[in-house]
Amino acid sequence: MKKIELKKNRKGEMIWDALIPLLLGILVLVGVYYFFFSNYIWDYVRNLPGGNKNNNKDSPVQNITKDDKILAEYYKVGVILDAKYIKFCTKGDCNNLVDSKLYLIGDERQGTIYVDINWAVDKKIGTMINSNVVIDNEIFSGKGVYGSIKEDIPPYADMRNFDKSIYISGILYREKEYVVSANEGFGVQ
């Protein structure tokens, strides 16, 4: 009987000797996986349907700055890409950008807005001072440089909205959209 008991004990010991390293290996793999991918796992679990049902961690915003109000409520005129190229938003929607030949030299604190005609004869049409865009009045009145650039500037409505817009984080905003009347256009005042 002793032989049978010894054989059983040896088999049990052999099973435990193989099982313990296997369990430790699995535990180490789970730990490594958790370490590298834990944020993704928890984000996935939180985003399941009903995952944010009782999430009271978000507190109401109390200190809304002027910039935050502009970002949320104001009309989007255009964007400045690569701190230079100006593209216009379609009806306030910056997901649909319209190319233009306008570009900015300088920065939002002090810059000059030009129309890209060719490398030697680009024409200045406005300035940007302290994040505010100011288009020269002679453009709207159809005088001065307007005659040589009329084919290269954006439509009148886009230019009117661009004038007196404010630059915040790459996007140009206005308090409200400038609505062009039927008898308004370049050179018509």
CYANA upper distance limits for C-alpha pairs under 8 A (distance plus 0.5 A):
  1 MET  CA      5 GLU  CA      6.81
  2 LYS  CA      6 LEU  CA      6.54
  3 LYS  CA      7 LYS  CA      6.63
  4 ILE  CA      8 LYS  CA      6.73
  5 GLU  CA      9 ASN  CA      6.62
  6 LEU  CA     10 ARG  CA      6.52
  7 LYS  CA     11 LYS  CA      6.66
  8 LYS  CA     12 GLY  CA      6.62
  9 ASN  CA     13 GLU  CA      6.48
 10 ARG  CA     14 MET  CA      6.51
 11 LYS  CA     15 ILE  CA      6.65
 12 GLY  CA     16 TRP  CA      6.72
 13 GLU  CA     17 ASP  CA      6.39
 14 MET  CA     18 ALA  CA      6.74
 15 ILE  CA     19 LEU  CA      6.42
 16 TRP  CA     20 ILE  CA      6.38
 17 ASP  CA     21 PRO  CA      7.69
 18 ALA  CA     22 LEU  CA      7.01
 19 LEU  CA     23 LEU  CA      6.62
 20 ILE  CA     24 LEU  CA      6.63
 21 PRO  CA     25 GLY  CA      6.46
 22 LEU  CA     26 ILE  CA      6.75
 23 LEU  CA     27 LEU  CA      6.58
 24 LEU  CA     28 VAL  CA      6.63
 25 GLY  CA     29 LEU  CA      6.72
 26 ILE  CA     30 VAL  CA      6.64
 27 LEU  CA     31 GLY  CA      6.63
 28 VAL  CA     32 VAL  CA      6.65
 29 LEU  CA     33 TYR  CA      6.52
 30 VAL  CA     34 TYR  CA      6.45
 31 GLY  CA     35 PHE  CA      6.55
 32 VAL  CA     36 PHE  CA      6.78
 33 TYR  CA     37 PHE  CA      6.35
 33 TYR  CA     38 SER  CA      7.97
 34 TYR  CA     38 SER  CA      5.26
 37 PHE  CA     41 ILE  CA      6.82
 38 SER  CA     42 TRP  CA      6.67
 39 ASN  CA     43 ASP  CA      6.49
 40 TYR  CA     44 TYR  CA      6.51
 41 ILE  CA     45 VAL  CA      6.72
 42 TRP  CA     46 ARG  CA      6.52
 43 ASP  CA     47 ASN  CA      6.58
 44 TYR  CA     48 LEU  CA      6.99
 45 VAL  CA     51 GLY  CA      7.31
 46 ARG  CA     51 GLY  CA      5.15
 46 ARG  CA     52 ASN  CA      6.73
 47 ASN  CA     51 GLY  CA      6.12
 47 ASN  CA     52 ASN  CA      7.58
 64 ILE  CA     68 ASP  CA      6.60
 64 ILE  CA     69 LYS  CA      7.28
 65 THR  CA     69 LYS  CA      6.91
 66 LYS  CA     70 ILE  CA      6.73
 67 ASP  CA     71 LEU  CA      6.65
 67 ASP  CA    168 ILE  CA      7.98
 68 ASP  CA     72 ALA  CA      6.75
 69 LYS  CA     73 GLU  CA      6.43
 69 LYS  CA     74 TYR  CA      7.99
 70 ILE  CA     74 TYR  CA      5.47
 70 ILE  CA    173 TYR  CA      7.70
 70 ILE  CA    175 GLU  CA      7.76
 71 LEU  CA    173 TYR  CA      8.33
 73 GLU  CA    175 GLU  CA      8.38
 74 TYR  CA    173 TYR  CA      6.66
 74 TYR  CA    174 ARG  CA      6.27
 74 TYR  CA    175 GLU  CA      5.38
 74 TYR  CA    176 LYS  CA      6.52
 75 TYR  CA     92 GLY  CA      6.16
 75 TYR  CA    173 TYR  CA      6.04
 75 TYR  CA    174 ARG  CA      5.65
 75 TYR  CA    175 GLU  CA      6.58
 75 TYR  CA    176 LYS  CA      5.86
 75 TYR  CA    177 GLU  CA      6.32
 76 LYS  CA     89 CYS  CA      7.19
 76 LYS  CA     92 GLY  CA      5.12
 76 LYS  CA     93 ASP  CA      7.35
 76 LYS  CA     94 CYS  CA      7.53
 76 LYS  CA    171 ILE  CA      7.69
 76 LYS  CA    172 LEU  CA      6.56
 76 LYS  CA    173 TYR  CA      5.11
 76 LYS  CA    174 ARG  CA      7.00
 77 VAL  CA     88 PHE  CA      6.51
 77 VAL  CA     89 CYS  CA      6.03
 77 VAL  CA     92 GLY  CA      6.48
 77 VAL  CA    158 ASP  CA      8.02
 77 VAL  CA    161 ASN  CA      6.80
 77 VAL  CA    162 PHE  CA      6.66
 77 VAL  CA    165 SER  CA      7.92
 77 VAL  CA    171 ILE  CA      8.08
 77 VAL  CA    172 LEU  CA      5.82
 77 VAL  CA    173 TYR  CA      5.89
 77 VAL  CA    174 ARG  CA      7.30
 78 GLY  CA     86 ILE  CA      7.43
 78 GLY  CA     87 LYS  CA      6.00
 78 GLY  CA     88 PHE  CA      4.48
 78 GLY  CA     89 CYS  CA      5.25
 78 GLY  CA     92 GLY  CA      8.47
 78 GLY  CA     94 CYS  CA      7.28
 78 GLY  CA     97 LEU  CA      8.17
 78 GLY  CA    162 PHE  CA      8.10
 78 GLY  CA    171 ILE  CA      6.38
 78 GLY  CA    172 LEU  CA      5.61
 78 GLY  CA    173 TYR  CA      7.86
 79 VAL  CA     86 ILE  CA      6.32
 79 VAL  CA     87 LYS  CA      5.92
 79 VAL  CA     88 PHE  CA      6.86
 79 VAL  CA     89 CYS  CA      7.84
 79 VAL  CA     94 CYS  CA      8.08
 79 VAL  CA    170 GLY  CA      6.13
 79 VAL  CA    171 ILE  CA      4.84
 79 VAL  CA    172 LEU  CA      6.26
 80 ILE  CA     84 LYS  CA      6.46
 80 ILE  CA     85 TYR  CA      5.85
 80 ILE  CA     86 ILE  CA      5.07
 80 ILE  CA     87 LYS  CA      6.92
 80 ILE  CA    170 GLY  CA      5.78
 80 ILE  CA    171 ILE  CA      6.82
 80 ILE  CA    172 LEU  CA      8.18
 81 LEU  CA     85 TYR  CA      5.56
 81 LEU  CA     86 ILE  CA      6.87
 81 LEU  CA     87 LYS  CA      8.04
 81 LEU  CA    170 GLY  CA      7.50
 83 ALA  CA    104 LEU  CA      7.92
 83 ALA  CA    107 ASP  CA      7.70
 83 ALA  CA    170 GLY  CA      7.96
 84 LYS  CA    103 TYR  CA      5.83
 84 LYS  CA    104 LEU  CA      5.26
 84 LYS  CA    105 ILE  CA      7.03
 85 TYR  CA    101 LYS  CA      8.48
 85 TYR  CA    102 LEU  CA      7.02
 85 TYR  CA    103 TYR  CA      5.03
 85 TYR  CA    104 LEU  CA      6.94
 86 ILE  CA     99 ASP  CA      7.99
 86 ILE  CA    100 SER  CA      6.98
 86 ILE  CA    101 LYS  CA      8.09
 86 ILE  CA    102 LEU  CA      6.06
 86 ILE  CA    103 TYR  CA      5.87
 86 ILE  CA    104 LEU  CA      7.80
 87 LYS  CA     97 LEU  CA      6.52
 87 LYS  CA     98 VAL  CA      6.08
 87 LYS  CA     99 ASP  CA      5.48
 87 LYS  CA    100 SER  CA      6.15
 87 LYS  CA    102 LEU  CA      8.31
 88 PHE  CA     94 CYS  CA      7.99
 88 PHE  CA     97 LEU  CA      5.99
 88 PHE  CA     98 VAL  CA      5.56
 88 PHE  CA     99 ASP  CA      7.15
 88 PHE  CA    100 SER  CA      7.75
 88 PHE  CA    158 ASP  CA      7.76
 89 CYS  CA     93 ASP  CA      5.78
 89 CYS  CA     94 CYS  CA      4.95
 89 CYS  CA     95 ASN  CA      7.80
 89 CYS  CA     96 ASN  CA      6.57
 89 CYS  CA     97 LEU  CA      5.32
 89 CYS  CA     98 VAL  CA      6.80
 90 THR  CA     94 CYS  CA      6.99
 90 THR  CA     96 ASN  CA      6.21
 90 THR  CA     97 LEU  CA      6.67
 90 THR  CA     98 VAL  CA      7.39
 93 ASP  CA     97 LEU  CA      8.28
100 SER  CA    152 ASP  CA      8.42
100 SER  CA    153 ILE  CA      7.60
100 SER  CA    154 PRO  CA      6.87
101 LYS  CA    115 VAL  CA      5.99
101 LYS  CA    116 ASP  CA      5.64
101 LYS  CA    117 ILE  CA      8.17
101 LYS  CA    152 ASP  CA      6.89
101 LYS  CA    153 ILE  CA      7.19
101 LYS  CA    154 PRO  CA      8.46
102 LEU  CA    113 ILE  CA      7.22
102 LEU  CA    114 TYR  CA      6.11
102 LEU  CA    115 VAL  CA      5.11
102 LEU  CA    116 ASP  CA      6.61
102 LEU  CA    153 ILE  CA      7.84
103 TYR  CA    113 ILE  CA      6.18
103 TYR  CA    114 TYR  CA      5.99
103 TYR  CA    115 VAL  CA      7.04
103 TYR  CA    116 ASP  CA      7.68
104 LEU  CA    111 GLY  CA      6.90
104 LEU  CA    112 THR  CA      6.17
104 LEU  CA    113 ILE  CA      5.10
104 LEU  CA    114 TYR  CA      6.87
105 ILE  CA    111 GLY  CA      5.95
105 ILE  CA    112 THR  CA      5.76
105 ILE  CA    113 ILE  CA      6.91
105 ILE  CA    114 TYR  CA      8.15
106 GLY  CA    110 GLN  CA      6.61
106 GLY  CA    111 GLY  CA      4.60
106 GLY  CA    112 THR  CA      6.92
107 ASP  CA    111 GLY  CA      5.60
107 ASP  CA    128 MET  CA      8.30
108 GLU  CA    128 MET  CA      6.57
108 GLU  CA    129 ILE  CA      7.18
108 GLU  CA    130 ASN  CA      6.70
108 GLU  CA    131 SER  CA      5.25
108 GLU  CA    132 ASN  CA      8.21
108 GLU  CA    167 TYR  CA      7.39
109 ARG  CA    128 MET  CA      7.30
109 ARG  CA    129 ILE  CA      5.79
109 ARG  CA    130 ASN  CA      4.75
109 ARG  CA    131 SER  CA      6.03
110 GLN  CA    127 THR  CA      7.98
110 GLN  CA    128 MET  CA      6.04
110 GLN  CA    129 ILE  CA      5.27
110 GLN  CA    130 ASN  CA      6.87
110 GLN  CA    131 SER  CA      8.26
111 GLY  CA    127 THR  CA      6.20
111 GLY  CA    128 MET  CA      5.43
111 GLY  CA    129 ILE  CA      7.15
112 THR  CA    124 LYS  CA      7.50
112 THR  CA    125 ILE  CA      8.47
112 THR  CA    126 GLY  CA      6.54
112 THR  CA    127 THR  CA      4.82
112 THR  CA    128 MET  CA      6.53
113 ILE  CA    124 LYS  CA      6.38
113 ILE  CA    125 ILE  CA      6.36
113 ILE  CA    126 GLY  CA      5.48
113 ILE  CA    127 THR  CA      5.89
113 ILE  CA    128 MET  CA      7.73
114 TYR  CA    122 ASP  CA      6.77
114 TYR  CA    123 LYS  CA      5.86
114 TYR  CA    124 LYS  CA      4.85
114 TYR  CA    125 ILE  CA      6.11
114 TYR  CA    126 GLY  CA      7.57
115 VAL  CA    122 ASP  CA      6.12
115 VAL  CA    123 LYS  CA      5.84
115 VAL  CA    124 LYS  CA      6.99
115 VAL  CA    125 ILE  CA      7.45
115 VAL  CA    149 ILE  CA      7.95
115 VAL  CA    152 ASP  CA      7.50
115 VAL  CA    153 ILE  CA      7.48
116 ASP  CA    122 ASP  CA      5.64
116 ASP  CA    123 LYS  CA      7.70
116 ASP  CA    152 ASP  CA      8.23
117 ILE  CA    121 VAL  CA      6.81
117 ILE  CA    122 ASP  CA      5.65
117 ILE  CA    123 LYS  CA      7.95
117 ILE  CA    149 ILE  CA      8.28
117 ILE  CA    152 ASP  CA      7.74
118 ASN  CA    122 ASP  CA      6.50
123 LYS  CA    145 VAL  CA      7.87
123 LYS  CA    149 ILE  CA      8.11
125 ILE  CA    135 ILE  CA      6.47
125 ILE  CA    136 ASP  CA      6.20
125 ILE  CA    139 ILE  CA      7.58
126 GLY  CA    133 VAL  CA      7.80
126 GLY  CA    134 VAL  CA      6.04
126 GLY  CA    135 ILE  CA      4.64
126 GLY  CA    136 ASP  CA      5.70
127 THR  CA    133 VAL  CA      6.45
127 THR  CA    134 VAL  CA      5.87
127 THR  CA    135 ILE  CA      7.02
128 MET  CA    132 ASN  CA      5.85
128 MET  CA    133 VAL  CA      5.00
128 MET  CA    134 VAL  CA      6.68
129 ILE  CA    133 VAL  CA      7.15
129 ILE  CA    134 VAL  CA      8.30
131 SER  CA    166 ILE  CA      6.01
131 SER  CA    167 TYR  CA      5.39
131 SER  CA    168 ILE  CA      7.79
132 ASN  CA    164 LYS  CA      6.62
132 ASN  CA    165 SER  CA      6.37
132 ASN  CA    166 ILE  CA      5.08
132 ASN  CA    167 TYR  CA      6.82
133 VAL  CA    162 PHE  CA      7.53
133 VAL  CA    163 ASP  CA      6.18
133 VAL  CA    164 LYS  CA      5.56
133 VAL  CA    165 SER  CA      5.92
133 VAL  CA    166 ILE  CA      6.79
133 VAL  CA    167 TYR  CA      8.20
134 VAL  CA    163 ASP  CA      5.82
134 VAL  CA    164 LYS  CA      6.00
134 VAL  CA    165 SER  CA      8.37
135 ILE  CA    139 ILE  CA      7.95
135 ILE  CA    162 PHE  CA      8.35
135 ILE  CA    163 ASP  CA      5.80
135 ILE  CA    164 LYS  CA      8.14
136 ASP  CA    140 PHE  CA      8.10
137 ASN  CA    141 SER  CA      6.81
138 GLU  CA    142 GLY  CA      6.39
138 GLU  CA    143 LYS  CA      5.49
138 GLU  CA    144 GLY  CA      6.53
138 GLU  CA    145 VAL  CA      7.99
138 GLU  CA    146 TYR  CA      7.53
139 ILE  CA    143 LYS  CA      6.82
139 ILE  CA    144 GLY  CA      7.91
139 ILE  CA    145 VAL  CA      7.58
139 ILE  CA    146 TYR  CA      5.69
139 ILE  CA    186 PHE  CA      7.64
139 ILE  CA    187 GLY  CA      8.47
140 PHE  CA    156 TYR  CA      8.49
140 PHE  CA    185 GLY  CA      7.83
140 PHE  CA    186 PHE  CA      5.43
140 PHE  CA    187 GLY  CA      6.52
140 PHE  CA    188 VAL  CA      8.47
141 SER  CA    186 PHE  CA      6.30
141 SER  CA    187 GLY  CA      4.67
141 SER  CA    188 VAL  CA      6.99
141 SER  CA    189 GLN  CA      7.06
142 GLY  CA    146 TYR  CA      5.90
142 GLY  CA    147 GLY  CA      7.45
142 GLY  CA    186 PHE  CA      5.84
142 GLY  CA    187 GLY  CA      4.42
142 GLY  CA    188 VAL  CA      8.19
143 LYS  CA    147 GLY  CA      7.35
143 LYS  CA    187 GLY  CA      7.67
145 VAL  CA    149 ILE  CA      7.17
146 TYR  CA    150 LYS  CA      6.06
149 ILE  CA    153 ILE  CA      6.91
154 PRO  CA    158 ASP  CA      6.76
154 PRO  CA    159 MET  CA      6.84
155 PRO  CA    159 MET  CA      6.85
156 TYR  CA    160 ARG  CA      6.60
156 TYR  CA    185 GLY  CA      6.47
156 TYR  CA    186 PHE  CA      7.02
157 ALA  CA    161 ASN  CA      6.73
157 ALA  CA    178 TYR  CA      7.87
157 ALA  CA    179 VAL  CA      7.79
157 ALA  CA    180 VAL  CA      6.54
158 ASP  CA    162 PHE  CA      6.48
159 MET  CA    163 ASP  CA      6.64
160 ARG  CA    178 TYR  CA      7.11
161 ASN  CA    165 SER  CA      7.26
161 ASN  CA    174 ARG  CA      7.61
161 ASN  CA    177 GLU  CA      7.01
161 ASN  CA    178 TYR  CA      6.00
162 PHE  CA    172 LEU  CA      8.14
164 LYS  CA    174 ARG  CA      7.85
165 SER  CA    172 LEU  CA      6.42
165 SER  CA    173 TYR  CA      5.82
165 SER  CA    174 ARG  CA      5.41
166 ILE  CA    172 LEU  CA      5.85
166 ILE  CA    173 TYR  CA      5.72
166 ILE  CA    174 ARG  CA      6.93
167 TYR  CA    171 ILE  CA      6.20
167 TYR  CA    172 LEU  CA      4.99
167 TYR  CA    173 TYR  CA      6.94
168 ILE  CA    172 LEU  CA      6.87
168 ILE  CA    173 TYR  CA      8.05
180 VAL  CA    184 GLU  CA      6.85
183 ASN  CA    188 VAL  CA      7.90
184 GLU  CA    188 VAL  CA      6.31
184 GLU  CA    189 GLN  CA      7.23
185 GLY  CA    189 GLN  CA      8.03
